[in-house]
């Protein structure tokens, strides 16, 4: 275990763990109503959707501001980069600040940022507002630990699962929503409507969510230092964070460039059809809990390896059959199933490392996850500019092959360590 070198730092770290553990043991005194759970699920779906509205609209945005494909991909990338930044800066505060007030402030920030996107007059304005939208959307990951805190132990898994389902639906239906409205009213209207939804949530949060005072007291610098301690302490966290970033990199490369594929022969479709592929992806992603059951039964690592192999297979399908609608649909279902399965398995793995520090574990994982997504968006668009759809699929194959290599190397290293430990014990 990695600890700070000074006795004072060790004492601070131990105090942090003790305080967090006591917080974990404290049950909410407010009965958790079913309406509160469903409000949380709907809220996280609406909030996370803000990050993904742009993907079916990128071609329209590019025409408005005369952007190249690569520059349009950078818009999607910066939204996800903003999410990673927001998770690092804001999500840890959920353990040391009153949670309802924190969520309210982030929702106000999200609404204001969405209005700035809707009224953007130039590309620089659009980019800055997009980063702010991503950062404010970190409210999603304040909701999730809040739900776990409010739920009684016997219902915690069910409650968190319900809220996570809302997040998943939001990710997938965002493209359908924005594609449909963008085709009829223009891309600016999508962001104006999204801003109105965030302002509505600001009001509703005051009625549906109870106040939740923090159980620990840490200064902001100490809070950030505790995250660094966790990162260096758990090699499993570092591996899952790296593999999670690879999963989301492959995922974002596809969804960022899909609209450009659909605008070319043989399809000649627009943003509305690109958005409808969110419904197609949902069919695959909603099957991911099956892999979660495998993770419970056989362990999370085998499920992660299986999911990475399926990402590789999905890009083989997309590369060879993506010019036909049937092949494209099959590839989308397989890709979304694989990525969501890997995400569920990774989170199952890291949440078992230190239950008293789940918010910080989630911060490390999700910062890496969205950083990978941001990289996938910009490199996917660059691959399209260089070699079209074949370039995108080649990039996806290369990224997933890297993930399989990381997974295999880790498995080999673990096997050697166990063999060495058994020899020492014998």
C-alpha positions as CSV (number, residue, x, y, z in Angstrom):
1,X,0.0,0.0,0.0
2,X,1.3,3.4,-0.9
3,X,1.3,5.9,2.0
4,X,2.7,9.4,2.4
5,X,6.2,9.5,3.7
6,X,5.5,11.7,6.7
7,X,3.8,10.6,9.9
8,X,1.5,13.6,9.7
9,X,0.3,12.6,6.3
10,X,-0.3,9.0,7.4
11,X,-2.3,10.3,10.3
12,X,-4.4,12.5,8.0
13,X,-5.0,9.5,5.7
14,X,-6.0,7.3,8.5
15,X,-8.3,10.0,9.9
16,X,-9.9,10.3,6.4
17,X,-10.6,6.6,6.2
18,X,-12.0,6.5,9.7
19,X,-14.3,9.5,9.0
20,X,-15.4,7.9,5.7
21,X,-16.1,4.6,7.3
22,X,-18.2,6.2,10.0
23,X,-20.1,8.1,7.2
24,X,-20.7,4.8,5.5
25,X,-22.3,3.3,8.6
26,X,-24.7,6.2,9.2
27,X,-28.1,5.5,7.8
28,X,-30.3,8.2,6.4
29,X,-33.0,9.2,8.9
30,X,-35.3,10.2,6.1
31,X,-37.4,7.4,4.6
32,X,-36.5,7.0,1.0
33,X,-39.7,7.3,-1.1
34,X,-40.1,5.6,-4.5
35,X,-40.8,8.9,-6.0
36,X,-37.4,10.2,-4.9
37,X,-35.6,7.3,-6.5
38,X,-37.4,7.8,-9.8
39,X,-36.8,11.5,-9.7
40,X,-33.1,10.8,-9.3
41,X,-33.1,8.4,-12.2
42,X,-34.9,10.8,-14.5
43,X,-32.7,13.7,-13.3
44,X,-29.4,11.9,-14.0
45,X,-30.7,10.8,-17.4
46,X,-31.6,14.4,-18.3
47,X,-28.3,15.8,-17.0
48,X,-26.0,13.3,-18.7
49,X,-27.9,13.8,-22.0
50,X,-26.4,17.3,-22.2
51,X,-23.0,15.9,-23.0
52,X,-24.3,13.8,-26.0
53,X,-26.8,16.1,-27.7
54,X,-24.0,17.4,-30.0
55,X,-23.2,14.1,-31.7
56,X,-26.1,13.9,-34.2
57,X,-25.8,17.7,-34.7
58,X,-22.1,18.0,-35.5
59,X,-22.6,18.3,-39.2
60,X,-25.2,21.1,-38.8
61,X,-22.9,22.9,-36.3
62,X,-20.0,22.5,-38.7
63,X,-21.9,24.1,-41.4
64,X,-23.0,27.0,-39.1
65,X,-19.5,27.9,-38.1
66,X,-17.7,26.5,-41.2
67,X,-15.8,23.9,-39.3
68,X,-13.9,20.9,-40.7
69,X,-14.8,17.4,-39.6
70,X,-11.8,17.3,-37.3
71,X,-12.8,20.6,-35.7
72,X,-16.4,19.4,-35.3
73,X,-15.1,16.3,-33.6
74,X,-13.2,18.6,-31.2
75,X,-16.5,20.1,-30.1
76,X,-17.6,16.6,-28.9
77,X,-14.2,16.0,-27.4
78,X,-14.3,19.2,-25.4
79,X,-17.7,18.3,-23.9
80,X,-16.3,15.1,-22.6
81,X,-13.0,16.7,-21.5
82,X,-15.2,19.2,-19.5
83,X,-16.9,16.3,-17.9
84,X,-13.6,14.8,-16.8
85,X,-12.6,18.2,-15.4
86,X,-16.0,18.6,-13.6
87,X,-15.7,15.2,-12.0
88,X,-12.2,16.0,-10.7
89,X,-13.2,19.4,-9.3
90,X,-16.8,19.0,-8.2
91,X,-17.7,15.3,-7.5
92,X,-15.4,14.9,-4.5
93,X,-17.2,17.8,-2.8
94,X,-20.2,15.5,-2.5
95,X,-18.5,14.0,0.6
96,X,-17.7,17.3,2.3
97,X,-20.6,19.6,1.2
98,X,-24.4,19.6,1.7
99,X,-25.4,17.5,-1.3
100,X,-28.7,19.1,-2.3
101,X,-27.1,22.6,-2.4
102,X,-24.2,21.3,-4.4
103,X,-26.5,19.6,-7.0
104,X,-28.6,22.9,-7.2
105,X,-25.5,25.0,-8.0
106,X,-24.3,22.5,-10.7
107,X,-27.8,22.5,-12.3
108,X,-27.8,26.3,-12.5
109,X,-24.4,26.1,-14.1
110,X,-25.6,23.5,-16.6
111,X,-28.6,25.6,-17.5
112,X,-26.5,28.8,-18.0
113,X,-23.9,26.8,-20.1
114,X,-26.6,25.3,-22.3
115,X,-28.0,28.8,-23.0
116,X,-24.5,29.9,-24.0
117,X,-24.3,27.1,-26.5
118,X,-27.7,27.9,-27.9
119,X,-26.7,31.6,-28.5
120,X,-23.1,31.0,-29.6
121,X,-22.0,33.5,-32.2
122,X,-18.7,32.0,-33.2
123,X,-16.6,28.8,-32.8
124,X,-14.6,30.0,-29.8
125,X,-17.9,30.9,-27.9
126,X,-19.3,27.4,-28.8
127,X,-16.1,25.6,-27.6
128,X,-16.0,27.5,-24.2
129,X,-19.7,26.9,-23.6
130,X,-19.4,23.2,-24.5
131,X,-16.6,22.7,-22.0
132,X,-18.8,24.4,-19.3
133,X,-21.7,22.1,-20.2
134,X,-19.5,19.0,-19.7
135,X,-18.2,20.3,-16.4
136,X,-21.6,21.1,-14.9
137,X,-22.9,17.7,-16.0
138,X,-20.7,16.2,-13.2
139,X,-23.9,16.7,-11.1
140,X,-24.7,13.2,-12.3
141,X,-21.9,11.7,-10.2
142,X,-23.1,13.6,-7.1
143,X,-26.5,12.1,-7.5
144,X,-25.2,8.5,-7.5
145,X,-23.4,8.4,-4.2
146,X,-26.3,10.5,-2.8
147,X,-28.7,7.7,-3.8
148,X,-26.4,5.1,-2.1
149,X,-26.3,7.2,1.0
150,X,-30.1,7.7,1.2
151,X,-31.0,4.0,0.6
152,X,-31.2,1.6,3.5
153,X,-28.6,-1.2,3.3
154,X,-31.2,-3.8,2.2
155,X,-32.3,-1.7,-0.7
156,X,-29.1,0.0,-1.7
157,X,-28.3,-2.2,-4.7
158,X,-31.8,-1.9,-6.1
159,X,-31.8,1.9,-5.7
160,X,-28.4,2.5,-7.2
161,X,-29.3,0.2,-10.1
162,X,-32.5,2.1,-10.8
163,X,-30.6,5.5,-10.8
164,X,-27.9,4.0,-13.1
165,X,-30.6,2.8,-15.5
166,X,-31.8,6.4,-15.8
167,X,-28.2,7.4,-16.6
168,X,-27.9,4.8,-19.3
169,X,-31.2,5.7,-20.9
170,X,-30.2,9.4,-20.9
171,X,-26.9,8.6,-22.7
172,X,-28.7,6.7,-25.4
173,X,-31.9,8.7,-25.9
174,X,-29.9,12.0,-26.0
175,X,-29.0,11.3,-29.6
176,X,-32.6,10.5,-30.6
177,X,-33.9,13.6,-28.9
178,X,-31.4,16.0,-30.4
179,X,-31.5,14.4,-33.8
180,X,-35.3,14.6,-34.0
181,X,-35.6,18.1,-32.7
182,X,-32.5,19.3,-34.6
183,X,-33.9,18.2,-37.9
184,X,-37.1,20.2,-37.4
185,X,-36.1,23.3,-35.4
186,X,-32.3,23.5,-35.8
187,X,-29.5,22.6,-33.4
188,X,-29.8,25.8,-31.3
189,X,-33.4,24.8,-30.3
190,X,-32.1,21.6,-28.8
191,X,-29.8,23.4,-26.4
192,X,-32.5,26.0,-25.5
193,X,-34.9,23.2,-24.6
194,X,-32.2,21.4,-22.6
195,X,-31.6,24.7,-20.6
196,X,-35.2,24.9,-19.8
197,X,-35.2,21.3,-18.5
198,X,-32.2,22.1,-16.2
199,X,-34.0,25.2,-14.8
200,X,-37.0,23.0,-14.1
201,X,-34.8,20.5,-12.3
202,X,-33.4,23.3,-10.1
203,X,-36.9,23.9,-8.8
204,X,-37.9,20.2,-8.5
205,X,-34.7,19.3,-6.6
206,X,-35.9,21.5,-3.7
207,X,-39.0,19.4,-3.3
208,X,-37.9,15.9,-4.1
209,X,-34.4,15.7,-2.4
210,X,-33.8,16.0,1.3
211,X,-31.0,18.0,2.7
212,X,-27.9,15.8,3.3
213,X,-25.2,17.2,5.5
214,X,-21.7,15.8,5.1
215,X,-20.3,13.4,7.7
216,X,-16.6,14.2,7.2
217,X,-14.7,17.5,7.3
218,X,-11.7,17.8,4.9
219,X,-10.2,20.9,3.3
220,X,-10.4,20.9,-0.5
221,X,-6.6,20.3,-0.9
222,X,-6.8,17.4,1.5
223,X,-9.8,16.0,-0.4
224,X,-7.8,16.1,-3.7
225,X,-4.8,14.6,-2.0
226,X,-6.9,11.7,-0.7
227,X,-7.9,10.9,-4.3
228,X,-4.2,10.7,-5.3
229,X,-3.6,8.3,-2.4
230,X,-6.3,6.0,-3.6
231,X,-5.0,6.0,-7.1
232,X,-1.5,4.9,-6.0
233,X,-2.7,2.5,-3.4
234,X,-4.9,0.2,-5.6
235,X,-3.4,-1.2,-8.8
236,X,-6.8,-2.7,-9.6
237,X,-8.2,0.9,-9.7
238,X,-5.5,2.0,-12.1
239,X,-6.1,-1.0,-14.4
240,X,-9.8,-0.5,-14.4
241,X,-9.4,3.2,-15.0
242,X,-7.2,2.5,-18.0
243,X,-9.4,-0.1,-19.5
244,X,-12.5,2.1,-18.9
245,X,-10.8,4.9,-20.8
246,X,-10.1,2.5,-23.7
247,X,-13.8,1.3,-23.7
248,X,-15.1,4.8,-23.9
249,X,-12.5,5.9,-26.5
250,X,-13.7,3.2,-28.9
251,X,-17.3,4.1,-28.1
252,X,-16.9,7.8,-28.7
253,X,-15.0,7.4,-31.9
254,X,-18.0,5.6,-33.4
255,X,-20.7,7.9,-32.2
256,X,-18.8,11.1,-33.1
257,X,-18.4,10.0,-36.8
258,X,-21.7,8.1,-37.3
259,X,-23.4,11.3,-38.6
260,X,-20.7,11.7,-41.3
261,X,-21.1,8.1,-42.4
262,X,-24.9,8.4,-42.7
263,X,-24.6,11.6,-44.8
264,X,-22.5,9.7,-47.4
265,X,-23.5,7.0,-50.0
266,X,-25.3,4.7,-49.8
267,X,-27.3,6.3,-46.9
268,X,-27.8,10.0,-47.5
269,X,-29.5,10.5,-44.1
270,X,-29.4,13.4,-41.7
271,X,-29.4,14.1,-38.0
272,X,-32.8,12.6,-37.4
273,X,-31.7,9.1,-38.5
274,X,-28.4,9.4,-36.7
275,X,-30.4,10.2,-33.5
276,X,-32.6,7.1,-34.0
277,X,-29.5,4.9,-33.7
278,X,-29.6,5.8,-30.0
279,X,-32.7,3.5,-29.8
280,X,-30.7,0.8,-31.7
281,X,-27.9,1.1,-29.2
282,X,-30.2,0.8,-26.3
283,X,-31.1,-2.7,-27.3
284,X,-27.5,-3.7,-26.9
285,X,-26.7,-1.6,-23.8
286,X,-29.7,-2.8,-21.8
287,X,-28.4,-6.4,-22.1
288,X,-25.3,-5.4,-20.1
289,X,-26.8,-6.4,-16.7
290,X,-26.4,-10.0,-17.9
291,X,-22.7,-9.5,-17.9
292,X,-23.1,-8.0,-14.4
293,X,-24.5,-11.3,-13.2
294,X,-21.5,-13.1,-14.8
295,X,-19.2,-10.7,-12.9
296,X,-21.0,-11.5,-9.6
297,X,-20.6,-15.2,-10.3
298,X,-17.2,-15.5,-11.8
299,X,-15.5,-12.2,-10.9
300,X,-15.4,-8.9,-12.7
301,X,-12.0,-9.4,-14.5
302,X,-13.2,-12.2,-16.8
303,X,-16.2,-10.1,-17.7
304,X,-14.0,-7.1,-18.5
305,X,-11.9,-9.3,-20.8
306,X,-14.9,-10.7,-22.6
307,X,-16.3,-7.2,-23.1
308,X,-13.1,-5.9,-24.6
309,X,-13.0,-8.8,-27.0
310,X,-16.6,-7.9,-28.1
311,X,-15.5,-4.3,-28.8
312,X,-12.9,-5.7,-31.1
313,X,-15.5,-8.0,-32.8
314,X,-18.0,-5.1,-33.1
315,X,-15.4,-3.1,-35.1
316,X,-14.7,-6.0,-37.3
317,X,-18.5,-6.1,-38.1
318,X,-18.7,-2.3,-38.6
319,X,-15.6,-2.3,-40.9
320,X,-16.8,-5.2,-43.1
321,X,-20.6,-4.7,-43.0
322,X,-21.1,-1.1,-42.0
323,X,-22.1,0.1,-45.5
324,X,-25.2,-2.0,-45.2
325,X,-28.0,-1.0,-42.8
326,X,-28.3,-4.5,-41.3
327,X,-24.6,-4.7,-40.7
328,X,-24.4,-1.2,-39.2
329,X,-27.3,-2.0,-36.8
330,X,-25.7,-5.3,-35.7
331,X,-22.4,-3.6,-35.1
332,X,-24.0,-0.8,-33.1
333,X,-25.9,-3.3,-30.9
334,X,-22.7,-5.3,-30.3
335,X,-20.6,-2.2,-29.6
336,X,-23.0,-0.7,-27.1
337,X,-23.5,-4.1,-25.3
338,X,-19.7,-4.6,-25.0
339,X,-18.9,-1.0,-23.8
340,X,-21.7,-0.9,-21.2
341,X,-20.8,-4.4,-20.0
342,X,-17.2,-3.4,-19.6
343,X,-18.4,-0.2,-17.7
344,X,-20.6,-2.2,-15.3
345,X,-17.9,-4.8,-14.7
346,X,-15.2,-2.1,-14.0
347,X,-17.4,-0.3,-11.5
348,X,-18.3,-3.6,-9.8
349,X,-14.6,-4.2,-9.4
350,X,-13.6,-0.8,-8.0
351,X,-16.5,-0.4,-5.6
352,X,-15.3,-3.6,-3.8
353,X,-11.9,-2.1,-3.2
354,X,-12.7,0.4,-0.4
355,X,-16.5,0.8,0.4
356,X,-15.7,3.8,2.6
357,X,-14.2,5.8,-0.3
358,X,-16.6,5.0,-3.2
359,X,-17.0,8.6,-4.3
360,X,-13.3,9.1,-4.7
361,X,-12.8,5.7,-6.4
362,X,-15.6,6.8,-8.8
363,X,-13.9,10.1,-9.3
364,X,-10.6,8.5,-10.4
365,X,-12.4,6.0,-12.7
366,X,-14.8,8.5,-14.3
367,X,-12.1,11.1,-14.9
368,X,-10.1,8.5,-16.8
369,X,-13.3,7.2,-18.5
370,X,-14.3,10.6,-19.9
371,X,-10.8,11.5,-20.8
372,X,-10.7,8.4,-23.0
373,X,-14.0,9.4,-24.5
374,X,-12.7,12.9,-25.3
375,X,-9.6,11.4,-27.0
376,X,-11.8,9.0,-29.0
377,X,-14.0,11.8,-30.3
378,X,-11.2,13.9,-31.7
379,X,-9.1,10.9,-33.0
380,X,-12.2,9.3,-34.5
381,X,-12.9,12.5,-36.4
382,X,-9.3,12.8,-37.4
383,X,-9.4,9.1,-38.7
384,X,-12.5,10.0,-40.7
385,X,-10.8,12.9,-42.3
386,X,-7.7,10.8,-43.2
387,X,-9.4,7.6,-44.4
388,X,-13.1,7.8,-44.1
389,X,-15.1,5.0,-42.5
390,X,-12.2,2.5,-43.0
391,X,-10.0,4.9,-40.9
392,X,-12.6,5.0,-38.1
393,X,-12.9,1.3,-37.9
394,X,-9.2,0.8,-38.1
395,X,-8.8,3.2,-35.2
396,X,-11.5,1.2,-33.2
397,X,-9.7,-2.1,-33.9
398,X,-6.3,-0.6,-32.8
399,X,-7.8,0.8,-29.6
400,X,-9.6,-2.4,-28.6
401,X,-6.5,-4.4,-29.5
402,X,-4.5,-2.2,-27.1
403,X,-7.1,-2.9,-24.4
404,X,-6.8,-6.7,-25.0
405,X,-3.0,-6.4,-24.7
406,X,-3.3,-4.4,-21.4
407,X,-5.8,-7.0,-20.1
408,X,-3.6,-10.0,-21.1
409,X,-0.4,-8.4,-19.7
410,X,-2.2,-7.8,-16.4
411,X,-3.5,-11.3,-16.2
412,X,-0.1,-12.7,-16.9
413,X,1.5,-10.5,-14.2
414,X,-1.2,-11.6,-11.7
415,X,-0.6,-15.3,-12.5
416,X,3.2,-14.9,-12.0
417,X,2.7,-13.1,-8.7
418,X,0.4,-15.9,-7.4
419,X,2.9,-18.5,-8.5
420,X,5.7,-16.7,-6.7
421,X,3.6,-16.3,-3.6
422,X,2.7,-20.0,-3.6
423,X,6.4,-21.0,-3.9
424,X,7.3,-18.7,-1.0
425,X,4.5,-20.2,1.2
426,X,5.6,-23.7,0.3
